[in-house]
Amino acid sequence: MSSETTPSPGSTKAQGFSTVAVHAGEARQKPGYAITDPIFCSATYTFEDTAAVLEYLDKKIPREEYGRYGNPTEKVVERKLAALEGGESAILFSTGMAAIATFLLAKLQAGDEIVLFDECYHRTREFCVKVLGRFGVVTHLVPACDYQKMEAVITPRTKLLISESPTNPHMSVVDLERFVALGRRHGIETAIDSTLATPYNLRPLDWGVDYVIHSCTKYLAGHNDILAGVLIGRADALEPVRKLRGVIGTISGPHTMYLLLRGLKTFALRMERHNQNGLAVAQFLASHPQIERVYYPGLPSHPYYEVARRTMRGFGGLVTFLVKDADAQQTARIVDALRLPRIGPSFGGVESLVEQPIIMSYHDFTPEQRRAVGIYDNMIRLSCGIEEPDDLIADLRQALEK
């Protein structure tokens, strides 16, 4: 749980992570001599004369033309996010799903195939299966972290291997060495949605992953007040995605960019508390007689604990658990009895959030469909904020006693 940036295998240490979060990507002297980057509320950027237009079109000068293609604040945020992840380039989007959707639309065409671990955000699964499927893209869903089954469905038409790590809400952790080796053996690019881990706890690019995706809505912005997403990787590989973003307009707004930039300044400090709270709550729940199972990769009982310990700095603030011998109504009463966490979707903000996945996220699934993806009636997902850990534990204790 140190404050240094996560080093890549065999690399030397860089600046401390919090230093990077505060300063990376920013000019030392900013417009108006302000210490903060300004908000540029402009849809159009003008030119001094025709020669300036021609110079811009020949890409001889870096500047903006139209808001759908870029914003000065956006470039600062993208440079900072790339630095935090250890990537060459980053593209900012309006939401995490916009990042995923634009990325896949730019990379795939009819007849292509992708392989996806089945423990993933259900909207990602829905987009791949239902939306891309309409355009002739085939999605293979295989059990999470089953590399043999993933390899078994690879064909010459496979273009991408995709997973979250850790997965949501089961917190399974991908062995990135095996995942990357599998892709390289078959000449297939790899992508990891690292929203739950964040670059503070895991940097997939350091392990050879080609693309990293984040919902910046969560830990990166950290205050439950914006929607944003980012895709990070090699600059040349991202260029087709950046061009498509300019066509379909999945861009972020200027005020959102500013709030994300501000949130990133305290990112490392917040993650230290999220990691502390998540582990403390998970340990409390694991020892409680009313709890059947706890899904948290920082616990030795977790099936991917050794992989997590080898690859991650910390384990985040999301804890999923099953209440022993409880039905859906009894589980709901525990959720309702909590006083600190608010009931709501999402995670990664300073306020703790709690939800019953069968209601909040999988309400439109049949019981059979929910069981097929490991979502149970007695399951609770708790996103630990930055409150005092003792207060969160005391609240859980009183709710369970009721």
C-alpha positions in Angstrom: 0.0 0.0 0.0 2.9 2.4 -0.7 2.4 5.8 -2.4 4.8 5.0 -5.3 3.5 4.3 -8.8 3.0 0.7 -9.6 6.2 -0.4 -11.4 6.2 -2.6 -14.5 8.0 -5.9 -14.2 11.7 -5.1 -14.3 11.3 -1.4 -14.4 12.8 1.3 -12.2 10.6 3.4 -9.9 8.9 6.5 -11.3 7.6 9.5 -9.4 5.3 8.9 -6.5 1.7 8.1 -7.6 0.2 11.1 -5.8 2.8 13.4 -7.5 1.8 12.1 -10.9 -1.9 12.5 -10.1 -1.4 16.2 -9.1 1.1 17.3 -11.8 1.1 15.0 -14.8 -0.1 16.3 -18.1 -0.3 19.9 -17.0 1.7 22.9 -18.2 3.6 24.6 -15.4 2.3 28.0 -16.4 -1.3 28.1 -17.5 -3.6 30.6 -19.2 -4.1 33.7 -17.0 -1.3 32.4 -14.7 -3.9 30.3 -12.8 -2.8 27.2 -10.9 -5.8 25.3 -12.2 -6.6 24.6 -15.9 -9.5 26.7 -17.2 -12.8 25.5 -18.5 -13.1 26.1 -22.3 -16.9 26.5 -23.0 -16.5 26.8 -26.7 -18.0 24.7 -29.5 -15.9 26.5 -32.2 -12.3 27.7 -32.3 -11.5 30.5 -34.7 -8.5 31.1 -37.0 -6.5 34.4 -37.5 -6.5 34.0 -41.3 -6.7 31.4 -44.1 -3.0 30.6 -43.8 -3.7 29.5 -40.2 -6.5 27.2 -41.4 -4.2 25.6 -44.0 -1.4 25.3 -41.4 -3.8 23.5 -39.0 -5.1 21.2 -41.7 -1.6 20.2 -42.6 -1.1 19.4 -38.9 1.8 21.7 -38.5 0.4 23.3 -35.4 -1.4 21.7 -32.4 -4.7 23.5 -31.7 -8.5 23.0 -31.7 -11.0 23.5 -34.5 -14.4 22.2 -33.3 -15.6 20.9 -30.0 -16.4 17.4 -31.2 -12.8 16.9 -32.1 -11.2 18.2 -29.0 -10.9 20.7 -26.2 -7.8 22.2 -24.5 -8.9 20.9 -21.0 -9.6 17.5 -22.5 -6.0 17.2 -23.7 -4.7 17.9 -20.2 -7.0 15.2 -18.7 -6.0 12.7 -21.3 -2.3 13.3 -20.7 -2.8 12.9 -17.0 -4.8 9.7 -17.3 -2.3 8.2 -19.7 0.5 9.0 -17.3 -1.3 7.4 -14.4 -1.8 4.2 -16.4 1.6 4.2 -17.9 0.3 4.5 -21.5 1.3 6.5 -24.5 -2.1 8.1 -25.2 -5.7 8.3 -23.8 -9.1 9.2 -25.3 -11.7 10.7 -23.0 -15.4 9.8 -23.6 -18.8 10.9 -22.2 -19.2 7.6 -20.2 -17.5 4.3 -19.6 -20.0 2.6 -21.9 -19.3 5.2 -24.6 -15.6 4.3 -24.3 -16.3 0.6 -24.6 -18.8 1.0 -27.4 -16.8 3.4 -29.5 -13.7 1.2 -29.1 -15.4 -1.9 -30.2 -17.1 -0.2 -33.2 -13.8 1.1 -34.3 -12.0 -2.2 -34.0 -14.6 -4.7 -35.4 -16.5 -5.4 -38.5 -19.0 -8.0 -39.7 -17.6 -11.5 -39.4 -15.2 -10.7 -36.6 -15.3 -12.5 -33.3 -14.5 -11.5 -29.8 -14.0 -13.6 -26.6 -15.3 -12.2 -23.3 -15.1 -13.6 -19.8 -18.7 -13.9 -18.6 -18.2 -12.1 -15.2 -18.5 -8.6 -16.6 -20.7 -5.5 -16.5 -24.1 -6.7 -17.8 -24.3 -3.7 -20.2 -21.0 -4.6 -21.7 -22.3 -8.1 -22.3 -25.5 -6.7 -23.7 -23.7 -4.4 -26.1 -21.5 -7.2 -27.4 -24.1 -9.9 -27.7 -27.2 -7.9 -28.7 -25.9 -4.8 -30.5 -22.7 -6.0 -32.2 -24.5 -9.3 -32.9 -27.0 -7.4 -35.1 -24.0 -6.3 -37.3 -22.5 -9.7 -37.7 -20.0 -9.7 -34.9 -19.9 -12.9 -32.9 -19.3 -12.8 -29.1 -18.1 -15.9 -27.3 -18.8 -15.8 -23.5 -16.5 -18.2 -21.5 -16.2 -18.7 -17.7 -14.1 -16.0 -16.0 -10.4 -16.8 -15.7 -10.8 -20.1 -17.6 -8.0 -19.6 -20.1 -8.3 -23.1 -21.6 -12.0 -22.4 -22.6 -11.0 -19.0 -23.9 -8.4 -20.5 -26.1 -10.8 -23.3 -27.2 -13.2 -20.8 -28.9 -10.5 -18.7 -30.6 -10.7 -18.9 -34.4 -8.9 -17.1 -37.3 -11.6 -14.5 -37.1 -11.0 -13.6 -33.4 -9.9 -10.0 -33.1 -10.1 -9.2 -29.4 -9.9 -10.9 -25.9 -11.7 -8.9 -23.3 -12.1 -9.0 -19.6 -12.7 -6.9 -16.5 -10.2 -7.4 -13.7 -11.3 -7.6 -11.0 -14.7 -8.6 -12.2 -18.0 -7.1 -11.0 -19.5 -8.1 -8.6 -17.6 -11.4 -8.0 -14.1 -9.8 -7.8 -12.4 -12.5 -9.8 -8.8 -11.4 -10.8 -7.4 -12.1 -14.2 -3.8 -13.6 -14.4 -2.6 -10.9 -16.8 0.5 -12.9 -17.8 -1.6 -15.8 -19.0 -4.2 -13.6 -20.6 -1.5 -11.6 -22.5 0.4 -14.8 -23.5 -2.8 -16.3 -24.9 -3.4 -13.2 -27.0 0.2 -13.1 -28.3 0.3 -16.7 -29.1 -2.6 -16.3 -31.5 -1.8 -12.7 -32.6 -4.9 -11.2 -31.0 -5.1 -7.9 -29.2 -6.2 -7.8 -25.5 -8.3 -5.3 -23.5 -8.9 -5.0 -19.8 -11.7 -3.0 -18.1 -9.7 -2.0 -15.0 -12.4 0.3 -13.5 -12.6 -1.7 -10.2 -8.8 -1.9 -9.8 -7.9 1.7 -11.0 -4.3 2.4 -12.1 -3.5 2.9 -8.4 -3.9 -0.8 -7.7 -3.2 -2.4 -11.2 -1.6 -1.2 -14.4 -2.5 -3.8 -17.1 -0.4 -2.1 -19.8 2.7 -2.9 -17.7 1.8 -6.6 -18.1 1.5 -6.3 -21.9 -2.2 -5.7 -22.3 -3.0 -3.6 -25.4 -5.9 -1.5 -24.2 -7.2 -0.4 -20.8 -10.7 0.9 -20.3 -12.0 2.8 -17.3 -15.4 4.3 -16.3 -14.0 7.5 -14.9 -17.4 8.0 -13.2 -16.2 5.7 -10.5 -12.9 6.0 -8.6 -11.0 8.3 -11.0 -13.4 11.2 -10.6 -14.4 9.9 -7.2 -17.3 12.1 -6.1 -20.4 10.5 -7.7 -21.0 13.7 -9.7 -19.9 13.1 -13.3 -20.1 10.6 -16.1 -16.9 9.9 -18.1 -14.9 7.1 -19.6 -11.4 6.6 -21.0 -9.5 4.3 -23.3 -5.7 4.1 -22.9 -3.0 2.4 -25.0 -0.5 3.0 -27.9 -1.1 6.3 -29.7 -1.1 4.7 -33.2 -3.6 2.0 -32.1 -5.9 4.5 -30.6 -6.0 6.9 -33.6 -8.9 5.0 -35.4 -10.9 5.1 -32.2 -10.2 8.9 -31.8 -11.4 9.5 -35.4 -14.6 7.5 -34.8 -15.3 9.4 -31.6 -15.2 12.6 -33.6 -17.7 11.2 -36.1 -20.3 9.9 -33.6 -19.7 12.5 -30.9 -19.2 10.4 -27.8 -17.3 13.3 -26.2 -17.2 14.6 -22.7 -18.4 18.2 -21.8 -16.1 21.0 -20.6 -17.4 21.1 -17.1 -17.2 17.4 -16.8 -13.5 17.5 -17.9 -12.8 20.1 -15.3 -14.4 18.1 -12.5 -12.6 15.0 -13.5 -9.3 16.9 -13.5 -10.0 18.2 -10.1 -11.0 14.8 -8.8 -7.8 13.2 -10.1 -5.7 15.5 -7.8 -6.8 13.6 -4.7 -7.1 10.2 -6.5 -4.2 8.5 -4.7 -5.3 9.7 -1.3 -8.8 8.5 -1.8 -7.7 5.1 -3.1 -5.6 4.6 0.1 -8.7 5.0 2.1 -10.9 2.9 -0.3 -8.3 0.1 0.0 -8.2 0.4 3.8 -12.0 0.4 4.2 -12.6 -2.4 1.7 -10.1 -4.8 3.4 -11.3 -3.9 6.9 -15.0 -4.5 6.0 -14.2 -7.7 4.1 -12.3 -9.1 7.1 -15.2 -8.2 9.4 -17.8 -9.8 7.2 -15.6 -12.9 6.7 -15.6 -13.5 10.5 -19.3 -12.8 11.0 -21.5 -15.9 11.7 -24.4 -14.5 9.5 -22.3 -14.3 6.4 -22.0 -17.2 4.0 -19.4 -15.9 1.7 -17.3 -12.8 1.0 -16.0 -11.9 -2.5 -12.9 -9.8 -2.0 -9.5 -10.5 -3.5 -7.6 -9.3 -0.5 -8.9 -12.2 1.6 -6.8 -15.4 1.6 -10.1 -17.3 1.2 -10.7 -15.7 -2.2 -9.9 -18.1 -5.1 -7.7 -15.5 -6.9 -6.0 -14.2 -3.8 -2.5 -15.3 -4.9 -3.0 -13.7 -8.3 -4.3 -10.5 -6.7 -1.4 -10.4 -4.2 1.1 -10.8 -7.0 -0.3 -8.2 -9.4 -2.2 -5.6 -7.3 -1.0 -2.9 -4.9 -4.4 -2.9 -3.0 -7.8 -4.4 -3.5 -10.2 -1.5 -3.7 -13.4 -0.6 -1.8 -15.9 -3.0 -3.4 -17.1 -5.9 -1.3 -19.7 -8.4 -2.3 -21.1 -10.9 0.2 -23.9 -13.5 0.7 -26.1 -13.5 3.8 -26.4 -17.0 5.3 -29.8 -18.7 5.0 -31.5 -15.5 3.8 -34.1 -15.0 1.0 -34.4 -11.9 -1.1 -36.8 -10.1 1.4 -34.5 -10.8 4.4 -31.5 -9.6 2.5 -33.4 -6.4 1.5 -34.1 -5.8 5.2 -30.4 -5.8 5.9 -29.8 -3.3 3.1 -32.6 -1.1 4.4 -31.2 -1.2 7.9 -27.9 0.3 6.9 -27.6 4.0 7.9 -24.3 5.2 6.3 -24.3 3.6 2.8 -27.0 5.0 0.4 -28.9 2.6 -1.8 -27.9 3.2 -5.4 -26.0 1.8 -8.4 -22.3 2.6 -9.2 -19.3 2.6 -6.9 -16.0 4.4 -6.3 -17.3 7.6 -4.8 -16.5 9.2 -1.4 -19.9 8.2 -0.1 -20.5 4.5 0.5 -23.2 2.9 -1.7 -25.0 -0.4 -1.3 -27.3 -2.5 -3.5 -29.0 -5.8 -3.9 -27.8 -6.9 -7.4 -31.0 -8.9 -8.1 -33.0 -5.7 -7.7 -30.7 -2.9 -8.8 -28.7 -4.4 -11.6 -30.4 -7.6 -12.7 -34.1 -6.8 -12.1 -35.0 -7.6 -15.8 -33.3 -11.1 -15.6 -35.2 -14.2 -14.9 -34.2 -16.2 -11.8 -32.6 -18.8 -14.1 -30.6 -16.1 -15.9 -29.4 -14.6 -12.7 -28.2 -17.9 -11.3 -26.4 -18.6 -14.6 -24.3 -15.5 -14.1 -23.8 -16.0 -10.3 -26.3 -13.4 -9.0 -28.1 -14.7 -6.0 -31.1 -13.6 -3.9 -28.9 -13.2 -0.8 -26.2 -11.2 -2.4 -25.3 -7.7 -1.3 -22.7 -5.4 -3.1 -21.2 -2.7 -0.8 -19.0 0.0 -2.2 -17.0 1.4 0.7 -16.5 5.1 0.5 -13.9 7.1 2.5 -15.8 7.2 5.8 -14.0 5.9 8.9 -13.7 2.1 8.7 -14.9 1.6 12.3 -18.1 3.5 11.5 -18.8 1.3 8.4 -18.2 -1.8 10.4 -20.4 -0.7 13.3 -23.2 0.1 10.8 -22.9 -3.3 9.2 -23.0 -5.0 12.7 -26.2 -3.3 13.7 -27.9 -4.0 10.4 -27.0 -7.7 10.6 -28.2 -7.9 14.2 -31.6 -6.6 13.1 
